[in-house]
Amino acid sequence: MRKVLALAAAASLAGCATMPAPSRSARPAVVPGAMQFLYGSAEAAALSEQAYNALVDNVRLRVAGPRPSESAIVLPGDGAPVAASCGDKPFAAVFDMDETAILNLGYEYNDAVSGAAFDAGRWARWESGGADKVAAVPGATAAFAALRTMGVTPIINTNRNVAAAKETADALARAGLGSFVHGETLFLKGDADGKSAKDGRRRAIAARWCVLALGGDQIGDFTDALEGTPAARRVAVSSPPYAARWGRSWFILPNPVYGTGLGSGWDDTFPAEKRWTDMQGAK
């Protein structure tokens, strides 16, 4: 009986040894173009450096000159948006986190190879477990250090979840951006008013700080007022009272990978009167 069992076990092991490994989807041969640009190109790095250099230079001028009376934070009013008052509040600069201060390299790699649609559960797992798979956006580390040297406190206003507050602060620290404290220099989704829109948090920040600059990769990192179709939003950013803020107190960084910058249709993107057809090349 023992010999029979031994032979049976050997046969079972032999069968296991010859079984093929479970198949896995092959990694795409080419990195998605938008990810190549944002995470792999010199051009995107240069744009980020440019934005941070301009932000630091403008803040330096504001710190050195007469004390600012108006914040970079603009809040909804009865009519036109109104800049918050600075008074004698300490200086700060407010930044979005994802693809503004840090690059989510680990998450976006997983996104690229899986091809999966956005999933809130997967993002939550990334927030709680991906702190060592991020990198600072080019220019951010030097800019945050320069701001602190000037007496200007960097503040993060992000839509990451409160449940991952500790891990979020850890990711920022690991990226070399310094220490951030939830409720003081780190504001998360739902803080202040329970919403994912950021005006409520900006209002709370403006009540305590004189904000000299805002940095982000989405229009919602600056104001919640610019809603509507992609075409309407594109017109609005070049209209008063917003046009004069870009490159002076509002600084936007590139993000062709996700967010509100995507989603325009053919008519929004290519006006009918500007379309061209190569009649000679057309078959």
N, C-alpha and C positions, 0 to 999 in steps of 0.2 A: 504493500500500500504506500509506504514512504517513497519507494522508487517511482510508482505511478504519479504521485503528487509532485515529485521532483521533476519528472519529465514534463508534466503539465505546466509547471511553473516556468521551466526553460522555454517551452513553446510560447507561453504567454509573453515572456520577456523578448524573445526573438521577434514576435509580432509587433511589440511596441517599438523595437529598434528600427523596424523598417517602415513604420507609419510616417507619412510626410508631416512636416510642421504645419500648423494652421496657417492658411494663407492670409496675408495682410495686403491692404490696398497699397499699390506702389506709390511712392512719393512722386508728385508731378515733376516732369522733366524741367519745367521752367517755373521760376518764382513769379507770382503774379506781378504785373507791371507796377501797380501802385506801391506794392511792398518793396520791390527793387528800388524804386525812387526814394521812398521815405527812410528805409532802413539800410540801404546799401549804397546810395549814391553820394558823390562829393557835392553835387548840386543841392541836395536837401540839407546836408550838413552846413553848407555855406549860407543857405537861407536862414537856418536856425541861428548860426553865429551872427549873421547880420541883424536879425531881430533883437537878440540879446545885447549886442553892442549898442544898438540904437537906444534900447530901453535904458541901459546903464548910463549912457551919455546924457539922455534927457533928464533922468532922475538926478544926476550929478548937478546939472544946471539949476534944477528946481531947489535942491538943497542949498546950493551956494548963493542963490538970489534971495530976493525978498520972500518972506514966508508965504507959501501958497494959501489962498483963502478958500479955494475950491478943490474938492477931491476928484480923482479920476473916475470915481464911481458916480454914475448917473442913474437916478431913480425916477420911476414914473411920477408925474405930477398931474394936476387937473388938466393941463394942456400939454405943452412940450415937456420932455424929460428935464429934470432939474439936477444939477451937480450937488452932491452932498457937501456940507460945510466942513472945513478943516479945523478951524479954531486953533487951540493949542495942543491938539492931539499928537501923539507920537507918529513918526513917519512909517509907512509900510508900502509894500508892493504886493499885489495879489495875483496868484497864478493858478490856472488849472493844473492838474497833475498829469493825466495820461496823454502822451504825445505832445505835451507842452513842457513839462519838467523831466519826465522819464519816458523812455521808449519801452513798450511792453514786448520785448523781443521773444520771450518764451511763449507767451500766449499767441502772438501773431504767427510764430512758427507752427504751433499746433493748429491754428486756423488754416494756414496755407496747406499743410499736408493732409488735413482731414477733409477740407472743403465743406465742413459743417456750417449750417446757419447759426447765427448768434443764439446762445442758450444761457439764460440767466444763472442756471445752476453751475455750468462750466465756468462762467465768469466769477461767480462767488468762490469756487474752488481755487481759481487763479489768484484772487485777492488774498486768500488765506494761506496760499502755499507757493507763490511765485516770487517772493521778495528777492531771491538771489538770481533771478533770470531777467532782470531789468538793467537798463543802462541810462545814464543821464543823457538828455537831449544835448547835442553839441552846443556849447556856449553857456549852458545852464549853471554848471558848477562854478565857473569863474564869475558869472553874473551874480549868483546868490552870495558868494564871498565878497564881491565888491560892494553890494548893497549893504551887507552887514557892517563892513568897514566904514561906510558913510553914516551909519546909525539908522538905516532903513531895514525894517524887519520883513523878510519874505513870509508870506502867508499862502497856504494852499487851500483852494476852494474846489473840491472835487465831488463827483457823484459816486465815488466808492461808498460802500455800505458801512454803517456805524459798527456792525458786528465785526468788521475787520479793521477797526481803528488802529490797534496795536501793530498789525501786520502792514498796514499802509504806512505808518510812521517808520517801520523797519525798512520797507522798500526805499523810501526817500533817503534814509540814512545810508543804506548800502550803496545807493547810487552816488553818494558823496555830496548830497545836498544839505546836510545838517540835520539838526534835531527839530522835530515838530510835535506840538502838544495838542491833542484833540480839545476843541472848544476855545483854544487860545490862538494858535497859529495853524491849526488844521481843522477845516470845516468839511463835513461829510454830508451825503445826501440825507435830507430830512432835518438837519440841524436848523434851528431858528424858527422854521415855519412848517416843518413836516413835508415839504415839497421837494421834487427833483429839480424844478426851475431854481435858478440861483439868485434872483433878485432879493429874496428874503434874507439869504445869508450875506449878500453884499450890503444890505441895509444894516444888519447887525455888526458887520465889520466896520462900516463907515461911522457907526455910533462910537466906536472906540479908537479908531485910527484915522490919520490923514493919509489916504491912499494916493500915492504919486504916480502909479502905473498899474495897468492890468495886462496880463499876458495869457493867451489861450490859443487854441486851434479850432474853436467853433465860435460862431457869433454869440451863442448863449453864454459864453465865458465872459462877455462884456455887457450884455443887456438881454432881457427877455422880451423887449418890446418889438423886435424885428421878426414878425411872424408872416404867414402868408405863403404864396407860391415862391418857388426859387427865383423867378423873374422879378417879383415884387421885392424880395429881400435883396437881390443884387442891386436894384435901383436905390433902395433905402440906404444901403451902406455908403453910397456916394452922395447922399443928400444931407442938408442940415437936419439935426445938429450933430450928425455922426462923422461926416467926411473929414472934418478938421481934426478929429481925434486920432485917426490912424497915423502911427509913426510919431506921435507927440505924447499921448498918454495911454493909448491903446496899441498893443503890439501883437500881431497875429503870426502864428507859425504854421508851416505847411502840414497838411494831413489829407492826402488823397486816398487813404485806406478805408475810412469809415466816417460816419457822422452826417451832419446837416449840409455839408458841402456837396454831398452826393444826392442824386435823385432827380435832377432836371431831365425833362424829356427832350425830344428832337426840337420842338418848337421853341422851348426855353433856351436851348443850347445854340441852335443855329437858326437865327431869324430867316424867314422865307426870302426876304429881299437880299440877303447876303449869301445865298447858296449858289454854288457854281458847279456846272457839269462840263466835263471834258468831252465835247462832242466828237472830237477826232478819235479819242481813245474808246468811246462808247461803242459797243458792238450791238 
